Amino acid sequence: MRDRLKRQLRAVFGNNTPMFFFVVEDLNDRGIPVRPHAHGAIELKPFPVDEIPDPKALRHLKRIERKKGKEIAEREAGRWIIRAAMRSAAGLVSGPRIASNGVDQSRNVWWRKPTLPIFNDSWVTYCLKNAGEFSPVLSENRLARDYKMLAQAKKLWDIIRGT
């Protein structure tokens, strides 16, 4: 999934792809087994409004640009492009009802905007809540991350350690 997502993002953003991480898990927040799914985060990068291929989305983004300005419209265009890349990486682009191994995948990609993104860091804890738990179905290493994010994390750790 990490590689498919990276390919989709590279097709749109070139080498300036957004950083991301996600954890695949098969437990809910109470530890009860559920079907495998992922929690994570992805960097929101602006995208030129005029390059959005969907005419309906383009009209919507042009309205945002008129009302709120180019910067906000390009951020929303980036959100639209990233969501399209995520849907494509999950295999949801060829029809409204996609199945994988007989399981409906139509609800497997969803997102919401972060709540109070400057002050709320509990979403990171939530994303990683079952990263170390045993799973009879999933492998031990269920954390997927972009290599650019790993490099940035190492730089931050070096700053923290003072090296």
C-alpha positions in Angstrom: 0.0 0.0 0.0 2.9 2.4 0.8 4.4 1.9 -2.6 1.1 2.2 -4.4 0.4 5.5 -2.6 3.9 6.8 -3.3 3.5 6.0 -7.0 0.2 7.8 -7.2 1.5 10.9 -5.4 4.7 10.9 -7.6 2.5 10.8 -10.7 0.9 14.1 -9.6 3.5 15.9 -7.5 6.7 14.7 -9.2 9.6 14.3 -6.8 8.0 16.8 -4.3 5.6 14.2 -3.0 3.8 14.8 0.3 5.2 13.0 3.4 3.0 10.5 5.0 2.8 7.6 7.5 0.2 5.1 8.4 -0.2 2.0 10.6 -2.2 -1.0 9.5 -4.2 -2.6 12.3 -6.9 -5.1 12.9 -8.1 -4.1 16.3 -10.4 -1.3 17.3 -9.7 1.1 20.2 -11.1 -1.4 22.7 -8.8 -4.2 21.4 -11.6 -6.1 19.7 -10.6 -7.7 16.3 -12.0 -5.9 13.2 -11.1 -6.1 9.5 -7.7 -4.7 8.7 -7.5 -1.0 8.1 -5.0 1.9 8.3 -4.7 5.1 10.4 -2.2 7.8 9.5 -1.5 11.3 8.3 -0.4 12.9 5.0 1.2 16.2 4.4 -1.2 18.7 2.6 0.6 20.3 -0.3 -1.0 23.1 -2.4 -1.8 22.2 -6.0 -2.7 24.5 -9.0 -6.4 24.9 -9.2 -6.4 25.0 -13.0 -4.8 21.5 -13.2 -7.7 19.7 -11.5 -9.1 17.3 -14.1 -12.6 16.9 -12.7 -14.9 19.7 -14.1 -17.2 19.7 -11.0 -14.3 19.9 -8.6 -12.7 22.6 -10.7 -15.9 24.8 -10.6 -16.1 24.3 -6.8 -12.4 25.3 -6.4 -12.8 28.3 -8.7 -15.7 29.5 -6.4 -13.4 29.1 -3.3 -10.7 31.0 -5.2 -13.1 33.9 -5.8 -14.4 34.0 -2.3 -11.4 33.1 -0.1 -8.3 33.6 -2.3 -5.8 31.6 -4.4 -3.9 30.2 -1.4 -6.9 28.6 0.2 -8.2 27.3 -3.1 -4.8 25.7 -3.9 -4.7 24.0 -0.5 -8.2 22.6 -1.2 -7.0 21.5 -4.6 -4.1 19.7 -2.9 -6.6 18.0 -0.6 -8.7 16.9 -3.6 -5.6 15.6 -5.5 -4.4 13.7 -2.4 -7.8 12.1 -1.8 -7.9 11.0 -5.5 -4.4 9.5 -5.1 -5.4 7.6 -1.9 -8.6 6.3 -3.6 -6.5 5.1 -6.6 -3.8 3.5 -4.4 -6.6 1.6 -2.5 -8.0 0.3 -5.9 -11.2 2.3 -5.8 -11.1 4.2 -9.1 -12.6 1.7 -11.6 -16.1 1.7 -10.3 -18.5 2.7 -7.5 -18.5 -0.8 -5.9 -15.0 -2.3 -5.7 -14.4 -5.7 -4.0 -11.1 -7.2 -2.9 -11.2 -10.9 -2.0 -15.0 -10.6 -1.9 -14.9 -7.7 0.6 -16.5 -4.4 -0.4 -13.8 -1.7 -0.4 -16.0 1.4 -1.1 -15.8 2.7 2.5 -12.1 2.0 3.0 -10.8 5.5 2.2 -12.2 8.3 4.4 -10.7 11.2 6.1 -11.6 14.2 8.1 -9.8 17.5 8.7 -7.7 17.5 11.9 -9.4 19.1 14.9 -7.5 22.0 16.3 -4.4 20.9 14.3 -2.0 23.3 16.1 -2.8 22.2 19.7 -4.2 18.7 19.2 -1.6 16.0 19.1 -3.8 13.1 20.4 -4.4 12.0 16.8 -0.8 10.7 16.6 -1.4 8.6 19.7 -4.6 7.3 18.1 -2.9 6.5 14.8 -0.2 4.4 16.6 -2.5 2.9 19.3 -2.2 -0.7 18.0 1.2 -0.5 16.2 2.8 -2.9 18.7 -0.1 -5.3 19.4 0.0 -8.9 18.3 -2.0 -9.9 15.2 -2.4 -13.4 13.8 -3.2 -11.9 10.4 -0.8 -8.9 10.0 3.0 -8.9 10.1 4.9 -7.4 13.0 6.1 -4.3 11.1 2.8 -2.5 10.3 4.1 1.1 10.3 4.5 2.4 6.7 6.2 5.8 6.2 7.6 7.9 3.5 11.4 7.9 3.4 11.4 11.7 3.4 9.5 11.7 6.7 12.0 9.2 8.1 14.9 11.5 7.2 13.1 14.5 8.8 12.5 12.5 12.0 16.2 11.6 12.1 17.1 15.2 11.8 14.7 16.2 14.6 16.1 13.4 16.8 19.6 14.7 16.2 18.5 18.2 17.2 16.9 16.8 20.4 20.0 14.9 21.3 22.2 17.9 20.5 24.4 16.1 18.0 
